[in-house]
Amino acid sequence: MKRVVFSKRAEKSLARMQPKRRAAAVAKVKAFARGEKVDIRKLTGFDLYRIRVGNDRVIIDDQGVVVLVIDAGPRGGIYKE
């Protein structure tokens, strides 16, 4: 199992989410870290990945033994930056 680390930005984004949506996002990331199959795609032009959780997206950096969660939020605005 990979270790999951949340960036400060991701913690702030998750704290603003509703509890049910936050729990779903964290559960998906942990499922990916355990090796389960999730809806994941590589972002074009970046060395990052996104995990789809309903209408939310979680941006991660898979560093082998560590999964760094960079940001989380609604699908429309999460990619801008």
C-alpha positions as CSV (number, residue, x, y, z in Angstrom):
1,M,0.0,0.0,0.0
2,K,1.2,3.5,-0.9
3,R,1.3,6.3,1.7
4,V,-1.1,9.2,1.1
5,V,0.1,12.7,1.8
6,F,-2.1,15.8,1.5
7,S,-0.6,19.2,0.5
8,K,-1.7,22.3,2.4
9,R,-3.8,23.4,-0.6
10,A,-5.6,20.0,-0.7
11,E,-6.3,20.1,3.0
12,K,-7.8,23.5,2.6
13,S,-9.9,22.5,-0.4
14,L,-11.1,19.3,1.4
15,A,-12.0,21.3,4.5
16,R,-14.3,23.5,2.5
17,M,-16.2,20.5,1.0
18,Q,-19.3,19.1,2.4
19,P,-18.6,16.1,4.8
20,K,-20.0,13.5,2.5
21,R,-18.1,14.7,-0.6
22,R,-14.9,15.0,1.4
23,A,-15.2,11.5,2.7
24,A,-15.9,10.2,-0.8
25,A,-12.8,12.0,-2.2
26,V,-10.5,10.7,0.6
27,A,-11.9,7.2,0.2
28,K,-11.1,7.2,-3.5
29,V,-7.6,8.3,-3.0
30,K,-7.0,5.7,-0.3
31,A,-8.6,3.0,-2.6
32,F,-6.0,4.1,-5.3
33,A,-3.2,3.8,-2.8
34,R,-4.3,0.3,-1.9
35,G,-4.1,-0.7,-5.6
36,E,-7.9,-0.8,-6.3
37,K,-9.2,0.3,-9.7
38,V,-10.5,3.9,-9.8
39,D,-11.3,6.3,-12.6
40,I,-7.9,7.9,-13.1
41,R,-6.4,9.8,-16.1
42,K,-3.0,11.4,-16.7
43,L,-3.3,15.2,-17.2
44,T,-2.0,16.3,-20.6
45,G,1.1,18.5,-20.4
46,F,1.8,17.6,-16.8
47,D,3.2,14.7,-14.8
48,L,0.0,14.6,-12.7
49,Y,-3.1,12.5,-12.6
50,R,-6.7,13.2,-11.7
51,I,-9.2,10.9,-10.0
52,R,-12.9,11.4,-10.7
53,V,-15.2,11.3,-7.7
54,G,-18.7,12.2,-8.9
55,N,-18.6,15.8,-9.9
56,D,-15.4,16.4,-8.0
57,R,-11.8,15.9,-9.2
58,V,-8.7,15.1,-7.1
59,I,-5.4,16.0,-8.6
60,I,-2.6,13.7,-7.4
61,D,1.1,13.1,-8.1
62,D,1.9,9.4,-7.9
63,Q,5.5,9.2,-6.7
64,G,5.9,5.4,-6.4
65,V,5.5,4.7,-2.7
66,V,3.9,8.1,-1.9
67,V,0.7,9.5,-3.4
68,L,0.7,13.3,-3.0
69,V,-2.7,14.9,-3.1
70,I,-2.2,18.3,-4.7
71,D,-5.8,19.7,-4.9
72,A,-9.4,18.8,-4.9
73,G,-12.6,20.5,-6.0
74,P,-15.5,20.7,-8.5
75,R,-14.7,19.6,-12.0
76,G,-15.0,23.0,-13.7
77,G,-12.5,25.0,-11.7
78,I,-10.0,22.4,-10.5
79,Y,-7.9,22.5,-13.7
80,K,-7.4,26.3,-13.9
81,E,-3.9,27.3,-12.6
